[in-house]
Amino acid sequence: MMKKSEEDEYWNSSKFRAFTFDDEDDEFSRLKESRQAIRRLAEEDEDEDEVEKVSWSGEPIGSISWSVKETEASNQRTDREPAFPRITTDTPTLSKSQSGSSLSSLSSLFKGKTRGNFQNISETPSVRLFAPELRKSRTDTKDSDGEFSPEETVRRMQHGKAVSLEKFRSLQDKLLLLDSAVLGHHGNVITAVLIHLKRTLSKDVLFAELRSRQTALRHFVQYLTETRDQDLLLELLRSLNRTEDVALLQYREQLSLSDAPRRRDFLKTCLSLPFSADDLAHIQDQHDLLDRQILIEDSDAAVEREGKLDVFRKFPRKASILNMPVITTLYYCCLYHYSEQGTFSSPSSVRQTFKLSEKQYFVTALAARAKLKAWTDVDALFSSRNWLGFTRKRAPISFQRVVDILHRNSAPSQVLQDYIGLVDDPQQRVSLASRHRCHDVVINTYRDMKDRQLLLGYRAKVERGSAAERKIDELLSQPQIRWKN
Amino acid sequence: MAYSARKDSPELPDFSLLKRLVRDQLIYLLEQLPGKKDLFIEADLMSPLDRIANVSTLKQHDVDKLYKVEHKAIVSTSDQLCFLIRPRIQTVKWICDVVNADKAVGKLRRYKIIFTPQKFYACEAVLEEQGIFGDVTTDEWAFYLLPLDEDIVSMELPEFFRDNFLAGDQRWVSTAGSALHLLHTLYGPFTKVYGIGRCSKMAYESWRELLEDSEQKPRQAEIGNVFLIDRDVDFVTPLCSQVVYEGLVDDIFRIKCGCVEFSPDVTSSDKSVKVMLNSQDKVFNEIRNEHFSNVFGFLSQKARNLQTAYDKRRGMDIKQMKAFVSDELKGLKQEHRLLSLHIGASESIMKKKTKQDFQELLKTEHSLLEGFDIRECISYIEEHINRQVSMIEGLRLLCLLSITENGLLPKDYRSLKAQYLQSYGVEHLLTFHNLKQLGLLVEQQPGETLTAMESKVGKLVNDKTAGKLTDAFSSLAKKSNFRALSRKLNLVPKSDEEYDLRVPRDMAYIFSGAYIPLSCKLIEQVLERNGWTGLEEVARLLNGHEFAVTGNSGADSKTKNDAQRIILVMFLGGCTFSEISALRFLGKEKGCKFIVVTTAITNSSRLMESLLGNTL
């Protein structure tokens, strides 16, 4: 196990510079063995000419062929029962046809298959799939010697054989090839055929055919995404009327723009993209926010450099505010610009402009002011006057959560106890209070519950001779309290 | 507690053979480029490679220097370069840049690309387009399967999930088929294959074709049954917080290729330590499947035993002491070290979880699973998002809400999405788009409220609504029907009963007794019934694609041997440690053993991260 960790360290250290080894070969004999074993495997791979021979049936178990080799399926399938059955419910039987058979027999297979069966697996409207078949004239279907049918070509490709796709020149042939690939479920082959089609068909024709071939379409979209062929991908999506995808794909470009003003300008152009109204509003907000952040960043960076403002000295800015979410921006403004009114950086202006809820504002301001230990500001957040003019502490979240936020910002227990005392549920209040060592709250709660036993029990938990202990003793000796136990 | 298997439990097959085979093949491939060479390794292949070979192995085969693929100009002076990579277009493009840069300055080298586990035509097309086809030789290293433990085999293909389920790209289907074929050839012949999911079905077909083209030598089967399952059959389970030790360690510290790095706060030293987590670790092996609440007790008992063992030294004479040192001390010290590591890890887990108010989080998850107090759950999630607690976790809770409720009410969807974007950035529009496409986070369609009402009165969803989303061709999203499934399969035990986590009575213990993982329950049911008979309704609610087939090549299928009690479960799109723990439990109950083969180990964070759209 520790040896492993040494190796891991090796990997880590090789990140930056290379290691050099001395060349010594002491385990030569072992190597020879493995080489021989491996060569046996390799032979299987290399003897392309002997594809028809099932030469390795008697091979020992250790020499499993890695890339399973190709054998003529027709030979084997006729004289051997399959070891495992096809799943007949919705698996197309295209590849079961006799090798070298003409395409017309293929087409009959297509026709024979009911639409319902087929749809399940490829999710392609089956009507469309028949189309190349129907258009195909019989004279075209003759296989010349040495040429493979679409299905056979696909089979060979599945097994990693080099095949030429050049002879698939008519649209029908190309589409048959594509449909055979889709039926084989080999994504690798589907993509390969699509690359061929992309090279040999005009965009318009290809796009039109892909429209009804969802599986192939998905592979093509993925291929274009991976090769970062943005332009063609956009064209494709447009031609399919996938407006939301078009919009998002263009919108995504912003991620590569690190310069804030450029990103802002780019976002502005995104506003004309075909987004839903909701999303458009979000992007508008994103633009407006970035615009505002640029102003704040400029001015705050200057102020920080001058070093005049205390808050920047005590809590130096860790990162730029550019491109941060609006809640983070609000937090930032609550840290550095809390008392401002009417400026771009004033918290209330941020709140109003971006229509933040009371809850959002409250939790953010609370965390920020608590971070600065500005307890009066914290306190003020809770004040509300009722119609009689009394102030009462109110919060849009539970006081339990308030305590949690304050505690995370390392509020002292004197501060915490005020808020713990406001937790409604006595049980929760007690558990919070004892967790945060706010003895007064626990004691008062037990007093209010008139529970002498619990109070006595708590006495054992507090420090000897502490103020809390004295308070408990005082309470216990008060005759006017009617204890319930 | 712990790992006391039934006496008649069958033996697991030996998977170290897989390691030997791939190591030998790698050596063979390296020898194909004779002489000294520098080796460039794709970053995410390093850990898997580490598990099967070490630096000296490579060194023995003329690898001079090792580099990580970093997609920038190289500094190697070697005249032979070998690249060991995943078949990714961007990596191949980088190699083309390297070769073309050499060409530009007239530098002559030999190049070899080893793709693993296989090459793709799209990659070769890049070589062709960049004009270096023929300048480089290419090979495949069929490293399909990496045994992580005696009962876990991983394909180490985390991208399988996104490629297959989000992009709808089937490139890895045949890879899964080949992996299955390899297992069949080495440990089969399989007798029965069950499965559910579109990808499972395709993988089965792909394997079956390989089978037809090859011949199996009759041999004594070691694995009798196989179950294939798509990750999108059950998204609920991987979205839940893990509370079984191994899963919890994965959630918090991230287990990578069976190895975890414990930071200094765990090791209580100034160094972090990498530890292999598997059945070889005696301490870990006893707690890995335990609910976290039992782990502390177990560890402290263990610590006491250790103390007693150490204490034996007192009063020993020289001879006894000598025997003690040579026989026991080493083992004790090893145990001591492991024990302190796991105690440190448990403490660290406790600290992190109490800080996060883990109890309340779990309560929310359980309410969602039960379908209780949904408004309260929503407001919890809302607050979680408002407070910017965690980008990933917020997203996870939204998905769990959506998938258990069969989509969000339109007004909830709009409001939660807006708040999420406000807390974590509008760029997450792209994330929401991905989640919608996958069906993980969706709006209820008008008319589906009927379904919600129906499920309340306990009726089953009617065909019209169940089929609605699957009809949408452009989306791979599926309707979850979780509520109905949960009722049908009794996934949520009655909450009024006490659940003793020390003596688990069913697989629900892995989620504190609150929920039996859907994936594992399905496996249990199908195996019990020997197929899908009686589960037609369940299969329909899962959007179909179920199958159960019997092979006829297994010569020894008549003889009831141990192999019939070894069940290989293949998760396409990843599985969690909690699911593995649940299957181990099930195996113990039924006197069988499960082998988990997965495209990768996953958890809620990995699942969510793979769907993020806010970064390039």
Boltz contact constraints between the chains, C-beta under 6 A:
constraints:
  - contact:
      token1: [A, 1]
      token2: [B, 276]
      max_distance: 6.0
  - contact:
      token1: [A, 4]
      token2: [B, 276]
      max_distance: 6.0
  - contact:
      token1: [A, 5]
      token2: [B, 274]
      max_distance: 6.0
  - contact:
      token1: [A, 7]
      token2: [B, 50]
      max_distance: 6.0
  - contact:
      token1: [A, 7]
      token2: [B, 54]
      max_distance: 6.0
  - contact:
      token1: [A, 8]
      token2: [B, 274]
      max_distance: 6.0
  - contact:
      token1: [A, 10]
      token2: [B, 55]
      max_distance: 6.0
  - contact:
      token1: [A, 11]
      token2: [B, 46]
      max_distance: 6.0
  - contact:
      token1: [A, 14]
      token2: [B, 66]
      max_distance: 6.0
  - contact:
      token1: [A, 15]
      token2: [B, 68]
      max_distance: 6.0
  - contact:
      token1: [A, 18]
      token2: [B, 65]
      max_distance: 6.0
  - contact:
      token1: [A, 18]
      token2: [B, 67]
      max_distance: 6.0
  - contact:
      token1: [A, 21]
      token2: [B, 59]
      max_distance: 6.0
  - contact:
      token1: [A, 25]
      token2: [B, 60]
      max_distance: 6.0
  - contact:
      token1: [A, 34]
      token2: [B, 24]
      max_distance: 6.0
  - contact:
      token1: [A, 34]
      token2: [B, 27]
      max_distance: 6.0
  - contact:
      token1: [A, 37]
      token2: [B, 24]
      max_distance: 6.0
  - contact:
      token1: [A, 38]
      token2: [B, 24]
      max_distance: 6.0
  - contact:
      token1: [A, 38]
      token2: [B, 25]
      max_distance: 6.0
  - contact:
      token1: [A, 38]
      token2: [B, 28]
      max_distance: 6.0
  - contact:
      token1: [A, 54]
      token2: [B, 215]
      max_distance: 6.0
  - contact:
      token1: [A, 57]
      token2: [B, 215]
      max_distance: 6.0
  - contact:
      token1: [A, 64]
      token2: [B, 185]
      max_distance: 6.0
  - contact:
      token1: [A, 66]
      token2: [B, 142]
      max_distance: 6.0
  - contact:
      token1: [A, 68]
      token2: [B, 210]
      max_distance: 6.0
  - contact:
      token1: [A, 68]
      token2: [B, 214]
      max_distance: 6.0
  - contact:
      token1: [A, 71]
      token2: [B, 213]
      max_distance: 6.0
  - contact:
      token1: [A, 82]
      token2: [B, 212]
      max_distance: 6.0
  - contact:
      token1: [A, 83]
      token2: [B, 211]
      max_distance: 6.0
  - contact:
      token1: [A, 83]
      token2: [B, 551]
      max_distance: 6.0
  - contact:
      token1: [A, 83]
      token2: [B, 553]
      max_distance: 6.0
  - contact:
      token1: [A, 84]
      token2: [B, 208]
      max_distance: 6.0
  - contact:
      token1: [A, 84]
      token2: [B, 549]
      max_distance: 6.0
  - contact:
      token1: [A, 84]
      token2: [B, 551]
      max_distance: 6.0
  - contact:
      token1: [A, 85]
      token2: [B, 549]
      max_distance: 6.0
  - contact:
      token1: [A, 87]
      token2: [B, 201]
      max_distance: 6.0
  - contact:
      token1: [A, 87]
      token2: [B, 547]
      max_distance: 6.0
  - contact:
      token1: [A, 91]
      token2: [B, 205]
      max_distance: 6.0
  - contact:
      token1: [A, 123]
      token2: [B, 473]
      max_distance: 6.0
  - contact:
      token1: [A, 185]
      token2: [B, 170]
      max_distance: 6.0
  - contact:
      token1: [A, 185]
      token2: [B, 173]
      max_distance: 6.0
  - contact:
      token1: [A, 185]
      token2: [B, 202]
      max_distance: 6.0
  - contact:
      token1: [A, 186]
      token2: [B, 174]
      max_distance: 6.0
  - contact:
      token1: [A, 187]
      token2: [B, 169]
      max_distance: 6.0
  - contact:
      token1: [A, 187]
      token2: [B, 170]
      max_distance: 6.0
  - contact:
      token1: [A, 187]
      token2: [B, 171]
      max_distance: 6.0
  - contact:
      token1: [A, 188]
      token2: [B, 120]
      max_distance: 6.0
  - contact:
      token1: [A, 188]
      token2: [B, 121]
      max_distance: 6.0
  - contact:
      token1: [A, 188]
      token2: [B, 171]
      max_distance: 6.0
  - contact:
      token1: [A, 191]
      token2: [B, 122]
      max_distance: 6.0
  - contact:
      token1: [A, 192]
      token2: [B, 121]
      max_distance: 6.0
  - contact:
      token1: [A, 195]
      token2: [B, 125]
      max_distance: 6.0
  - contact:
      token1: [A, 214]
      token2: [B, 473]
      max_distance: 6.0
  - contact:
      token1: [A, 218]
      token2: [B, 168]
      max_distance: 6.0
  - contact:
      token1: [A, 219]
      token2: [B, 169]
      max_distance: 6.0
  - contact:
      token1: [A, 222]
      token2: [B, 167]
      max_distance: 6.0
  - contact:
      token1: [A, 222]
      token2: [B, 169]
      max_distance: 6.0
  - contact:
      token1: [A, 226]
      token2: [B, 89]
      max_distance: 6.0
  - contact:
      token1: [A, 227]
      token2: [B, 89]
      max_distance: 6.0
  - contact:
      token1: [A, 248]
      token2: [B, 433]
      max_distance: 6.0
  - contact:
      token1: [A, 255]
      token2: [B, 616]
      max_distance: 6.0
  - contact:
      token1: [A, 279]
      token2: [B, 429]
      max_distance: 6.0
  - contact:
      token1: [A, 282]
      token2: [B, 421]
      max_distance: 6.0
  - contact:
      token1: [A, 282]
      token2: [B, 426]
      max_distance: 6.0
  - contact:
      token1: [A, 286]
      token2: [B, 426]
      max_distance: 6.0
  - contact:
      token1: [A, 325]
      token2: [B, 423]
      max_distance: 6.0
  - contact:
      token1: [A, 325]
      token2: [B, 424]
      max_distance: 6.0
  - contact:
      token1: [A, 325]
      token2: [B, 425]
      max_distance: 6.0
  - contact:
      token1: [A, 326]
      token2: [B, 422]
      max_distance: 6.0
  - contact:
      token1: [A, 327]
      token2: [B, 388]
      max_distance: 6.0
  - contact:
      token1: [A, 327]
      token2: [B, 422]
      max_distance: 6.0
  - contact:
      token1: [A, 327]
      token2: [B, 423]
      max_distance: 6.0
  - contact:
      token1: [A, 359]
      token2: [B, 386]
      max_distance: 6.0
  - contact:
      token1: [A, 360]
      token2: [B, 386]
      max_distance: 6.0
  - contact:
      token1: [A, 363]
      token2: [B, 386]
      max_distance: 6.0
  - contact:
      token1: [A, 363]
      token2: [B, 387]
      max_distance: 6.0
